[in-house]
């Protein structure tokens, strides 16, 4: 009986460890059921009223680098910059089978990897699209890379 009790404790401890390690990756960033075309249209309407730029974040919930990018975007020093200057749209690409037409429209080459970003002005005009998979290795990029990017593309006063 004592051996079974110890085994149960080990199994519970392992489950707790797995949950804590994988917990961030299980948080959904991308709404897999959303109509991304409607999301983009709503973002353009919102941005045209506020004067903010638009970030189209192409990615998927299974993507660890997408979670790393999202964590950077919510960091204490970068979150206020994004909140003040951008309307963010998380475009789910699934297993590279969804919203491919939007990626093409905004010149985002998904074959270079995700996450991939496009920046639009407040009227929905393309200002920038990642052509070389710049954030596809977001887990290994320094915080300054994200800060510089979002500072560079925020709307001019």
Buried (B, 14 or more C-beta within 10 A) or exposed (E): EEEEEEEEEEEEEEEEEEEEEEEEEEEEBBEEEBEBEEBBEEBBEBBBEBEBBBBBBBBBBEBEBBBBBBBBBEBEEBEEBBEEBBBBBBBBBEEEEBBBEBBEBBEBBBEEBBBBBBBBBBEBEBEBBBEEBBBBEBBEBEEEBBBEBBEEBBBEE
